[in-house]
Amino acid sequence: MSPSAHDRLLAAWLRTCAAVSAAVVVLIAVFLVAESWPALRHVGLSRFFADPSWHPSADAAAGTFNLSPMLAGTLLASLGAVAVATPAGVLSAVFCQFFAPPRLASPYRRLIEILAGIPSVVYGFWGLVVLVPLIRRLEPPGASLLAGIAILALMILPTVALQADAALAAVPRGVLRAAAATGLSRSSLITGVALQAARAGIFTGVLLAAGRALGETMAILMVCGNIVQVPASLFDPIRTLTANIALEMAYALGDHRSALFVSGLVLLVLVAVLVGLVEALRPRSVHARV
């Protein structure tokens, strides 16, 4: 049967939307490369990782441009947050789907959705007023990598939890009933069947959460201390790439300004690498096989 005019129109519209989305990503990449090019030409790529420190100047010869401490801070804070939020979010989804009564599960999901909608600056205020003083009692100065991990984990937890909940809800009920009929315990049913069937969706949630953690600016700027150094412990202050851009872009000139665009380009490359890794490691949905 040949497609109808309505189907052809819908297909053309979908192709247009896909092309526009791809073009936006390409244009952002081109913009970052164009703005970064003066620094890449005058400073050189190697100096962004080999210079002794980050003390930029409008003249490449008069400054130092080491991004390594901020790259380390970004990766440590993001990976730490994902490591905390992933198990917490998945367990939250398991609770909603298999343990919570319907009267409790529904309002619990609404609370998680509200948590996802809180502005990042509010998380930052809470972290600055409550979390940082608590950490300071353990180990000064309080504003630290640990505070950044805690705030980011709290911010990305709803993304993981809601995506995992949706993935578990999409597992066919017949599959679960068939598995239960074999005599599997509830824990075996959850770990051996439900989570295995939903793992592709859970991976997607983790990817989205990691992307948000890498790109977060305001909250991380408020609680991490903003000192350019590679942290030796969880209690050391850090500065991330996003916080560095926010702090210095207002007054940066010349090669200094261009170097901040290099920071943005590095973030784009990190996200692209993350997407590639997750796509390569993403498990296939087992719905059809089951």
Number of C-alpha atoms within 10 A of each C-alpha: 3 6 9 9 9 9 11 12 12 12 13 12 12 12 12 12 12 11 11 12 11 11 12 11 12 12 11 13 15 13 14 20 17 14 18 21 18 20 24 20 11 13 21 14 13 11 15 21 15 13 15 13 18 17 13 21 18 16 15 20 11 9 17 20 26 21 26 20 20 25 21 18 25 26 16 22 29 26 18 19 26 26 15 18 27 25 14 18 28 23 16 22 26 21 15 21 18 15 12 15 11 12 8 11 17 12 11 16 18 11 13 17 15 11 17 18 11 11 12 18 15 12 20 24 15 16 23 22 12 11 20 23 17 16 17 14 10 10 14 15 16 23 29 28 29 25 29 35 26 19 25 30 26 20 25 27 26 27 27 30 30 21 23 30 25 16 22 25 17 14 19 13 11 9 15 14 11 11 19 15 10 9 10 14 11 13 11 13 18 19 12 13 19 23 19 19 26 24 19 18 23 28 21 20 27 25 21 16 26 27 20 17 26 23 19 20 21 18 23 34 23 22 30 31 20 21 18 21 20 17 19 9 10 16 20 21 26 30 28 32 28 22 22 20 19 13 14 13 15 9 8 17 16 14 25 25 22 25 30 27 23 26 22 22 20 16 19 18 13 16 18 13 12 15 18 12 12 15 13 9 11 16 16 14 15 14 13 7 7 9
